[in-house]
Amino acid sequence: MTSSPRTAAGRFERLFSPIQVGPMLVQNRICETTNSIGAGRADGLPDDAFIDHHVGKARGGTAWLGGETWLLNSPMPQEAADEFFPGAASTRFPLYLHPDLPNRVRRFTEAAHEAGAVTVFQLTHLNFTMAASSIHVAGAYDWIPHRLDDEEIDFIINTYAEAAARFKEGGADGIEIHCAHETLPQTFLSPATNQRTDRWGGDAQRRTRFVIEVLERVRKRIGDGVALGIRMNGMESRPGGYNVLEMREMVSHIAESGLLDFLDLDVGHSWGVPSYVQPSYNDPAQFRDAARGARVDIAPIPVLFSGRVNDPVVAEDLLAGGFCDLVGMTRAGIADPEFANKARDGRMIEMRRCIGCNRCIGEAVHGRSPARKPACSVNPVAGNEALWATQFQPAAEKRRVVVVGGGAAGLEAARVSAMRGHHVVLLEQRPSLGGQVRIASKAPGRDSFEDFLYFQENQMAALGVEVRLGAPVTADDVLALSPDVVICATGSRPIRPNAPGIGSPHVVQGWDVLEGRAVASGRVAVISQEDHFETPNVADFLASRGCHVEVFHSWLGIGAEIDRYSIGMVMRRLEQGGVKVHTGQILAGIDGNSLSLLSAFTGERRTVDGFDSIVLVYGSAPDTTLHDELRGRVQALYLIGSAWVPRGIHEATEHGMKVALAV
């Protein structure tokens, strides 16, 4: 792959300049850091789906592919069961021992090299079964690990060396030792989790012994022809953890060993605040200063920094400001694998930006689908690369397609239909496009959701979609357009419970509050039977406007469906806003400013007084009215998105894309 330092009128001259990382020449500074998104389909080894997903980013201009992390084998005692955790495992039989691993890895590395990228394989001991000391590893879980002895430590160190040799055999350009995010090496580095008094514990320098011995043993096996680095947390955000200065001391000591070709640095952990996969509530590259400090200490060893960098302009600024030498832009590449080429070619308006919703990592760690695959709210091709490659083609017959509803599903259906050559008319009864995505963007910390709408609006214009806004749409209106195909993306409507007093004027819907169509003030009760972002977003919105907010939730707690990488910031904002949360409370009725509530556990009734406004957040029900009226009256009729069943943005965009491919 070639690049020019003066591409895009010199706007990104640093971003698209090559860099030498040990023995590895990287063609530009854009990196896909390791992310266990579950791109493969068969046996966990690199396969066609794995290659399509990751190498697709290389074809789009990303120069460093981290692929997915590789778990190593643990020294399990006789007859003890393997243990599996969210995103982690303690197992005897890791994939690197599979006899076909080098061949399968070589398929991936050769495809990456052909696309102009290097491949870096991350090796990790990530489990909550064993650690430096028998101390809680992650605040989100109460598992207590086994304290490793010297024999077990030696076993573990050997696994890194053995795995590295296997990946070198498959053509790896680099090996990265995962020392962050509650991995076993971090339990040695952290003073909060390493309370040993033997040679593996002590002050900051002594706590690096484990990492240095891993690097020494790996280097002996792979030689100098493969780059070797570590991924490390820039600072811990837990009581007793290390701060930035201690991180710099440890990194400097590790670098003095002469074993390090690069440092991959981010800030955060897998739970709480901050998360290392920072959601939309965090500013782009918010923790960049940690990287600059480490870079000063270990120069000329290159530093890779990541932390919600979804825009090439931000990436260029990081490089120009001396914060880092390479930039991790993993979610940017999931949202738009072509974003690097678009930036280089000056096509920024075509870029589909990551909105920081964390659906990708949330699905990878907590996903419930039996067919686990990559998921992205704004890019439905992610995880469907093979489907797109085989089914996306110019329409054999150009048809007149009418899409009703300009939310996420309708916009994607219109976009893909137009890309295939159909004449598309998009009808939206509201004065602007966006549907529930636009409503969500009104909540504090969610304004990045508008980036998806800007992309779709630009696409509608570029593809010649005829957009009609601001008028109710009836069946007769649709039929008057003489459609060959009608796609009903009419969304859903907020649920209103059947309870006495629910029609009072001071009882309003959460959607209406976010949109400014209803006002809630003073002391506000939010009544919730919703487990994702809507309840905390509404409560946060009200608290930010000076309301005294109390949430009454029907079950164990709000936000049960929010991923562990986002929930910390969500709850932090509510706590800072003074929001009170009551659990196990079901609305029985409203009488003036009083709520009648039933316990979800005992059925006991109680009354709470003194609310000026009551806001309902009960989720939504599909709106199929138009679809039902059109049934049997048009040649082809589809029901998509929330009009079929309310779920997330990802489900809506994926449904819209798949229907458009079938039209």
C-alpha atoms as one frame of an Amber mdcrd trajectory, in Angstrom:
protein
   0.000   0.000   0.000   1.348   3.443  -0.857   0.587   6.748   0.754   1.661
  10.310   0.238   2.572  12.759   3.022   0.702  15.464   1.111  -2.584  13.616
   0.645  -5.857  15.451   1.250  -4.106  18.784   0.643  -1.619  18.036   3.428
  -4.348  17.918   6.045  -3.240  14.549   7.404   0.453  14.512   6.597   1.440
  12.866   9.899  -1.431  10.397   9.944  -0.492   9.003   6.548   3.269   8.904
   7.024   5.018   5.541   7.552   6.750   4.558  10.780   9.269   1.904  11.733
   8.251  -0.169  14.758  11.152  -2.457  15.584  11.549  -4.673  12.494   8.030
  -3.785  11.298   7.350  -1.011   8.765   3.850   0.388   9.241   2.565   2.323
   6.219   0.576   4.879   8.232  -0.320   5.646  11.835  -3.872   4.233  11.871
  -4.238   1.101  13.992  -6.918  -1.439  14.676  -6.086  -2.328  18.256  -6.968
  -5.814  19.399 -10.705  -6.273  19.879 -12.398  -9.566  20.584 -15.408  -8.882
  18.419 -15.971 -12.512  17.416 -15.512 -12.100  13.675 -14.872 -15.792  12.984
 -17.667 -18.288  12.464 -16.327 -21.820  12.674 -13.776 -22.977  15.244 -12.335
 -19.730  16.570  -9.336 -19.732  14.230  -9.045 -17.183  11.412 -11.543 -18.106
   8.692 -13.179 -16.347   5.755 -15.453 -14.275   7.986 -12.528 -13.297  10.222
 -10.483 -12.233   7.206 -13.375 -10.396   5.566 -13.961  -8.335   8.698 -10.426
  -7.468   9.743  -8.691  -7.302   6.369 -11.588  -5.188   5.110 -10.197  -2.428
   7.316  -6.761  -2.841   5.744  -8.258  -2.492   2.290  -9.905   0.645   3.633
  -6.551   2.132   4.626  -5.858   0.902   8.177  -2.183  -0.055   8.360  -2.003
  -2.028  11.643  -4.359  -4.955  12.285  -4.638  -6.161  15.861  -7.303  -8.718
  15.069  -8.629 -10.417  18.168  -7.043 -11.412  21.449  -5.792 -14.972  21.985
  -6.388 -16.584  25.353  -3.607 -18.781  26.724  -3.784 -21.957  28.779  -3.857
 -21.879  32.555  -2.201 -24.257  35.057  -5.347 -25.942  36.316  -5.164 -28.382
  39.230  -6.132 -31.996  38.689  -9.847 -32.502  37.997 -10.663 -28.794  38.346
 -13.162 -27.597  35.759 -12.293 -24.993  33.161 -14.002 -21.707  33.949 -15.520
 -19.204  31.554 -16.404 -15.598  32.291 -17.710 -12.623  30.247 -14.874 -12.009
  27.799 -12.468 -14.321  29.635 -11.665 -17.950  30.374  -9.417 -20.193  32.407
  -8.853 -23.219  30.215  -6.423 -26.054  29.545  -6.861 -26.111  25.769  -6.380
 -22.721  24.074  -6.671 -22.191  20.352  -2.966 -21.578  19.845  -2.407 -25.319
  20.450  -4.695 -26.222  17.530  -2.541 -28.097  14.970  -3.836 -25.997  12.085
  -3.260 -22.620  13.747  -0.112 -21.587  11.792  -1.782 -22.357   8.456  -4.950
 -20.499   9.355  -2.993 -17.542  10.723  -0.916 -17.477   7.551  -4.078 -17.071
   5.443  -4.919 -13.984   7.489  -1.425 -12.492   7.512  -0.965 -12.989   3.774
  -4.296 -11.314   3.057  -3.361  -8.432   5.368   0.049  -8.015   3.747  -1.519
  -8.009   0.307  -3.770  -5.163   1.518  -0.748  -3.244   2.835  -1.147  -3.861
   6.576   0.896  -5.491   9.294  -0.575  -8.007  11.756  -0.034  -7.888  15.517
  -1.286 -10.753  17.687  -2.202 -10.082  21.284  -1.592 -12.832  23.824  -3.528
 -12.742  27.051  -4.174 -14.463  30.326  -7.558 -12.953  31.088  -9.449 -14.791
  33.785 -10.632 -14.336  37.329  -9.416 -17.743  38.495  -5.775 -16.927  39.286
  -3.802 -13.762  39.953  -0.856 -12.288  41.820  -2.859 -12.245  45.068  -6.253
 -13.451  46.238  -7.851 -10.032  45.853 -10.843  -8.885  43.801  -9.590  -8.339
  40.242 -12.603  -6.517  38.782 -15.128  -4.457  40.674 -18.001  -5.666  38.538
 -17.598  -9.249  39.746 -17.112 -10.817  43.154 -14.853 -13.687  42.046 -11.770
 -14.176  44.216  -8.763 -15.682  42.386  -6.201 -18.280  43.411  -2.783 -16.873
  44.410  -0.190 -18.213  41.990   2.923 -19.979  43.257   6.333 -19.976  41.544
   5.687 -23.193  39.611   2.392 -21.883  38.263   3.968 -18.544  37.352   6.684
 -20.344  35.404   4.028 -22.358  33.544   2.181 -19.176  32.596   5.306 -17.374
  31.409   6.080 -20.336  29.154   2.634 -20.168  27.551   3.386 -16.682  26.224
   6.616 -17.903  24.616   5.026 -21.029  23.139   2.079 -19.099  21.716   4.315
 -16.369  20.276   6.361 -18.990  18.421   3.197 -20.452  16.908   2.017 -17.075
  15.647   5.462 -16.277  14.282   5.216 -19.519  12.303   2.003 -18.153  10.815
   3.692 -14.951   9.609   2.900 -12.526  12.435   4.600  -9.152  12.166   4.204
  -8.363  15.849   3.369  -9.884  19.219   1.642  -7.880  21.946   1.535  -8.986
  25.585  -1.744  -7.872  27.132  -0.955  -6.229  30.481  -4.108  -4.140  30.974
  -7.857  -4.525  31.555  -7.776  -6.917  34.510  -5.440  -9.368  32.776  -3.142
 -11.499  34.872  -0.067  -9.319  34.172  -1.944  -6.249  35.417  -2.609  -8.020
  38.693   1.184  -8.141  39.101   1.692  -4.506  38.024  -1.016  -3.063  40.260
  -0.298  -2.306  43.923  -4.016  -2.834  44.533  -3.914  -6.487  43.467  -0.268
  -7.418  44.056   0.311  -7.723  47.786   3.133 -10.240  47.512   6.303  -9.954
  49.559   8.380 -12.372  47.446  10.355 -11.494  44.315   7.134 -10.924  42.328
   5.926  -8.040  44.503   7.090  -4.826  46.113   7.645  -1.356  44.723   6.810
  -0.226  41.181   9.992  -1.605  39.627   9.773  -4.958  41.405   6.170  -5.369
  40.255   7.376  -5.324  36.626   9.382  -8.526  37.090   6.588 -10.738  35.746
   6.187  -8.670  32.572   9.923  -8.446  31.940  10.375 -12.213  32.327   7.522
 -12.785  29.888   9.202 -10.481  27.362  12.577 -12.188  27.850  11.165 -15.641
  27.247   9.096 -14.527  24.257  12.066 -12.756  22.670  14.154 -15.923  22.940
  11.525 -17.804  20.961  10.698 -15.250  18.251  14.066 -13.549  17.775  14.476
 -10.007  16.487  12.452 -10.372  13.281   9.076  -9.900  14.981   8.063  -6.715
  16.801   7.344  -7.172  20.508   5.294  -4.840  22.676   2.883  -4.590  25.558
  -0.553  -3.125  26.068  -0.838  -1.283  29.341  -3.309   0.804  31.304  -2.153
   4.426  31.586  -3.481   4.677  35.123  -5.725   2.711  37.414  -8.984   4.172
  38.608  -9.462   2.106  41.720  -8.477   2.627  45.368  -4.845   1.677  45.839
  -4.134   1.387  42.113  -1.215   2.965  40.287  -1.360   6.518  38.965   0.218
   8.031  35.852   3.564   8.661  37.546   3.829   5.048  38.730   2.834   3.871
  35.251   5.633   5.941  33.770   8.111   4.509  36.262   7.082   0.946  35.421
   7.098   1.531  31.657  10.534   3.165  31.823  11.907   0.194  33.753  10.424
  -2.253  31.253  11.834  -0.241  28.340  15.313  -0.287  29.906  15.325  -4.049
  29.407  15.804  -3.436  25.674  13.024  -5.902  24.899  10.281  -3.453  23.933
   9.570  -2.370  20.354   6.306  -0.533  21.114   3.946   0.465  23.911   0.189
   0.274  23.342  -1.437   2.532  25.932  -5.015   3.276  26.876  -6.709   4.335
  30.093  -9.484   2.519  31.903 -10.771  -0.902  32.789 -13.601  -3.238  31.892
 -16.090  -1.744  34.354 -16.754   1.512  36.144 -15.189   4.857  35.280 -13.365
   5.268  33.044 -13.846   2.335  30.737 -11.014   1.663  28.346 -13.711   1.478
  25.651 -14.957   4.958  26.369 -18.574   5.641  25.399 -20.088   8.802  23.956
 -20.076  10.473  27.378 -16.280  10.815  27.215 -14.512  13.449  25.156 -12.429
  12.159  22.234  -8.930  11.155  23.369  -9.777  12.425  26.858  -6.805  10.707
  28.525  -4.178  11.603  25.962  -1.819  13.177  28.528  -0.966   9.761  29.962
   0.369   8.722  26.567   2.480  11.847  26.132   4.151  11.307  29.501   5.065
   7.727  28.658   6.246   8.752  25.192   8.683  11.276  26.666  10.076   8.636
  29.017  10.710   5.826  26.527  11.542   7.667  23.280  12.370   6.597  20.614
  10.188   3.535  21.278   6.856   4.252  19.508   3.728   4.731  21.602   0.283
   3.723  20.333  -2.592   5.513  22.066  -6.291   4.727  21.879  -9.316   6.126
  23.662 -12.381   7.128  21.658 -10.577   8.491  18.627 -13.250   8.328  15.945
 -12.119  11.189  13.705  -8.949  11.561  11.593  -8.752  15.219  12.633  -8.414
  14.176  16.276  -5.849  11.546  15.291  -3.761  14.097  13.386  -3.890  16.460
  16.359  -2.638  13.717  18.684   0.338  13.070  16.430   1.065  16.760  15.891
   0.875  17.431  19.627   3.408  14.750  20.450   0.984  12.633  22.422   1.710
   9.423  20.515   3.269   7.911  17.402   0.375   5.672  16.359  -3.355   6.027
  16.953  -5.829   3.293  17.816  -9.046   3.829  15.830 -10.703   0.442  16.212
 -14.347   1.481  16.510 -13.864   4.028  13.732 -12.915   1.114  11.484 -15.893
  -0.954  12.575 -18.278   1.906  11.820 -16.600   2.567   8.467 -13.819   0.241
   7.264 -13.105   2.756   4.472 -12.715   5.793   6.753  -8.925   5.987   6.310
  -9.099   6.030   2.515 -11.896   8.594   2.675  -9.806  10.863   4.881  -6.731
  10.465   2.701  -8.728  11.216  -0.442 -10.515  14.233   1.031 -13.924  12.521
   1.165 -14.729  13.321   4.778 -18.388  13.981   4.013 -18.760  10.309   3.060
 -17.363   9.076   6.368 -19.638   7.152   8.715 -18.395   7.923  12.210 -18.568
   5.775  15.310 -21.176   7.236  17.674 -19.694   5.726  20.851 -22.733   3.595
  21.702 -20.488   0.574  22.478 -22.848  -1.906  20.871 -19.837  -3.582  19.232
 -17.955  -4.428  22.425 -21.171  -4.950  24.376 -22.355  -7.568  21.879 -18.962
  -9.274  21.882 -18.908  -9.637  25.664 -22.596  -9.891  26.580 -24.247 -10.850
  23.291 -27.086 -13.333  23.556 -27.433 -14.338  19.927 -26.448 -17.979  19.295
 -24.778 -16.774  16.079 -22.265 -14.462  17.737 -20.798 -12.063  15.210 -19.667
  -8.454  15.009 -22.373  -5.863  15.516 -22.344  -2.130  14.858 -25.264   0.242
  15.262 -24.358   2.418  12.296 -22.704  -0.110   9.968 -24.866  -3.199   9.367
 -22.260  -4.682   7.037 -20.054  -5.380  10.075 -20.457  -9.088  10.679 -22.297
  -9.425   7.361 -19.337  -8.901   5.047 -19.860 -12.187   3.192 -23.574 -11.493
   2.757 -22.809  -8.037   1.368 -20.145  -9.356  -0.996 -22.488 -11.937  -2.502
 -25.817 -10.071  -2.482 -24.976  -6.424  -3.079 -25.184  -5.838  -6.809 -27.043
  -3.528  -9.187 -30.718  -4.360  -9.303 -31.643  -6.496 -12.285 -34.885  -4.534
 -12.537 -35.042  -0.894 -11.496 -38.109  -0.490  -9.306 -39.967   2.348  -7.636
 -39.398   1.884  -3.896 -41.343   3.874  -1.317 -39.914   3.845   2.195 -42.226
   5.157   4.900 -40.347   6.281   7.991 -37.046   8.110   8.265 -35.585   6.415
  11.329 -32.556   4.134  11.380 -34.251   1.240   9.554 -35.932   3.383   6.916
 -32.810   5.426   6.198 -30.655   2.338   5.691 -33.302   0.663   3.540 -33.526
   3.801   1.390 -29.758   4.164   1.150 -29.034   0.600   0.077 -32.005   0.490
  -2.292 -30.754   3.652  -3.989 -27.197   2.302  -4.134 -28.555  -0.667  -6.074
 -30.162   1.642  -8.624 -33.803   1.762  -7.536 -35.773   5.001  -7.605 -36.454
   5.680  -3.939 -38.971   7.984  -2.283 -38.652   8.397   1.487 -41.682   9.700
   3.375 -41.307  11.001   6.949 -44.161  12.695   8.774 -41.844  14.628  11.091
 -40.004  17.752   9.938 -36.600  16.017  10.135 -35.103  12.584   9.624 -33.802
  10.387  12.404 -36.685   8.861  14.330 -35.657   7.504  17.700 -31.972   8.128
  16.969 -32.694  11.849  16.859 -34.664  11.600  20.104 -31.775   9.773  21.795
 -29.322  12.429  20.608 -31.071  15.004  22.804 -29.894  13.297  26.004 -26.695
  14.573  27.646 -23.606  12.859  26.287 -25.440  11.414  23.280 -25.070  14.248
  20.786 -22.643  12.075  18.787 -25.683  10.117  17.610 -26.328  13.029  15.269
 -23.199  12.026  13.330 -25.093   9.006  12.035 -27.929  11.229  10.906 -25.545
  13.628   9.131 -24.081  10.654   7.274 -27.505   9.378   6.248 -28.747  12.831
   5.204 -25.661  13.300   3.042 -26.201   9.869   1.544 -29.833  10.638   0.700
 -28.707  13.721  -1.203 -25.760  12.026  -2.922 -27.820   9.018  -4.030 -30.768
  11.015  -5.283 -33.312   9.731  -2.781 -36.462  11.841  -2.963 -37.117  12.847
   0.649 -40.505  14.257   1.652 -40.816  15.573   5.194 -43.416  17.025   7.482
 -46.717  15.477   6.423 -48.739  12.551   7.803 -48.581   9.527   5.539 -51.720
   7.575   4.716 -52.219   4.447   2.652 -53.723   6.577  -0.121 -50.623   8.813
  -0.108 -48.426   5.770  -0.635 -50.617   4.243  -3.330 -50.697   7.563  -5.193
 -46.956   7.146  -5.799 -47.555   3.918  -7.781 -44.902   1.963  -5.881 -43.494
  -1.381  -6.931 -42.206  -1.902  -3.403 -43.287  -0.392  -0.087 -41.047  -0.660
   2.959 -42.864   0.260   6.168 -40.371   1.611   8.707 -43.015   3.382  10.740
 -41.281   2.701  14.028 -42.975   2.302  17.383 -44.975   4.324  19.861 -44.250
   4.767  23.564 -46.336   2.560  25.809 -48.817   4.143  28.190 -49.765   1.858
  31.078 -53.360   1.276  32.033 -53.513   2.791  35.509 -55.853   5.248  37.227
 -54.840   8.872  36.760 -52.511   8.165  33.851 -54.250  10.805  31.721 -53.462
  13.694  34.067 -51.812  16.682  32.342 -48.661  16.443  34.453 -48.081  12.834
  33.295 -45.918  12.845  30.160 -43.843  10.498  28.034 -40.037  10.415  28.232
 -39.733  10.777  24.442 -41.766  13.974  24.544 -39.589  15.383  27.309 -36.396
  14.721  25.333 -37.870  16.294  22.210 -39.147  19.363  24.056 -42.780  18.579
  23.272 -43.536  18.239  26.983 -42.044  19.925  30.012 -41.354  18.338  33.393
 -40.126  20.454  36.280 -39.629  20.561  40.014 -39.734  17.198  41.739 -40.093
  14.564  39.023 -40.928  10.884  39.222 -39.680   8.739  36.348 -41.697   5.505
  36.196 -39.720   2.854  34.343 -40.189  -0.606  32.905 -37.263  -0.240  30.501
 -33.792  -1.729  31.020 -31.549  -0.078  28.448 -30.414   3.534  28.002 -33.778
   5.269  27.758 -34.527   5.452  31.483 -31.138   6.836  32.585 -31.028   9.163
  29.560 -34.382  10.694  30.483 -33.402  10.969  34.151 -30.062  12.547  33.212
 -31.795  15.011  30.888 -34.178  16.115  33.636 -31.456  16.366  36.291 -29.303
  18.481  33.981 -32.193  20.961  33.809 -32.432  21.354  37.554 -35.154  18.815
  38.319 -35.102  16.688  41.460 -35.460  13.247  39.944 -36.517   9.945  41.456
 -36.721   6.808  39.340 -39.144   4.029  40.248 -38.088   0.911  38.373 -40.106
  -2.267  38.132 -37.348  -4.762  38.819 -33.819  -5.105  40.273 -32.279  -1.938
  38.875 -32.065   0.405  35.933 -29.700  -0.167  33.039 -29.605  -3.955  33.296
 -29.115  -4.217  29.512 -26.365  -1.586  29.319 -22.918  -2.989  28.536 -20.297
  -3.007  31.268 -18.125  -0.541  29.352 -20.815   2.162  29.423 -22.742   1.586
  32.642 -20.133   3.280  34.839 -20.438   6.630  33.095 -24.225   6.323  33.000
 -24.500   5.767  36.737 -21.847   8.364  37.514 -23.861  11.034  35.741 -27.020
  10.064  37.624 -25.206  10.108  40.940 -23.683  13.515  40.212 -27.139  14.764
  39.205 -28.633  13.645  42.508 -30.977  11.112  40.889 -32.492   8.642  43.350
 -33.392   5.132  42.184 -36.039   2.932  43.791 -36.209  -0.694  42.648 -38.979
  -3.259  42.527 -41.729  -0.627  42.214 -44.730  -1.001  39.894 -47.123   1.874
  39.246 -50.655   1.142  40.465 -52.162   4.609  40.050 -51.752   8.379  40.172
 -53.779  10.747  42.295 -52.707  14.356  41.849 -49.127  14.603  43.023 -49.199
  11.156  44.665 -48.031   7.807  43.312 -49.564   4.515  44.348 -46.892   1.817
  44.010 -46.821  -1.959  44.389 -43.766  -3.930  45.451 -42.717  -6.286  42.655
 -41.633  -8.769  45.305 -44.330  -8.685  47.997 -47.264  -6.939  46.327 -47.391
  -4.487  49.222 -48.889  -1.117  48.295 -47.418   2.224  49.325 -48.007   5.883
  48.501 -45.357   8.481  47.705 -46.365  12.153  47.603 -45.083  15.465  46.366
 -44.312  15.115  42.652 -44.825  18.037  40.297 -44.363  15.937  37.154 -44.512
  12.252  36.291 -42.571  10.898  33.311 -43.293   7.487  31.785 -40.562   5.298
  30.338 -42.205   1.971  29.507 -40.532   1.191  26.219 -42.512   1.172  22.985
 -44.819  -0.998  20.896 -44.658  -1.505  17.101 -46.734   0.784  14.907 -48.049
  -1.460  12.113 -51.103   0.614  11.180 -49.931   1.634   7.713 -48.546  -1.803
   6.936 -51.852  -3.408   7.864 -53.774  -0.984   5.653 -51.497  -1.681   2.687
 -51.547  -5.449   2.978 -52.678  -6.959  -0.334 -52.763  -3.568  -2.094 -49.149
  -3.314  -3.323 -46.882  -5.664  -5.268 -44.302  -6.075  -2.503 -44.678  -4.999
   1.115 -42.105  -5.159   3.915 -42.260  -4.381   7.636 -38.901  -3.477   9.186
 -37.150  -2.072  12.236 -39.134  -1.085  15.300 -42.345  -1.397  13.289 -41.592
  -5.116  13.334 -40.203  -5.286  16.884 -38.518  -2.538  18.924 -34.878  -3.322
  19.639 -31.662  -1.337  19.120 -30.189   0.784  16.342 -28.158  -2.182  15.135
 -31.193  -4.395  14.643 -32.943  -1.594  12.767 -30.105  -0.797  10.362 -29.335
  -4.472   9.735 -32.989  -5.210   8.988 -33.186  -2.239   6.630 -30.041  -3.301
   4.789 -31.146  -6.916   4.374 -34.557  -5.964   3.015 -32.950  -3.534   0.572
 -30.618  -6.292  -0.646 -33.649  -8.478  -1.295 -35.695  -5.860  -3.171
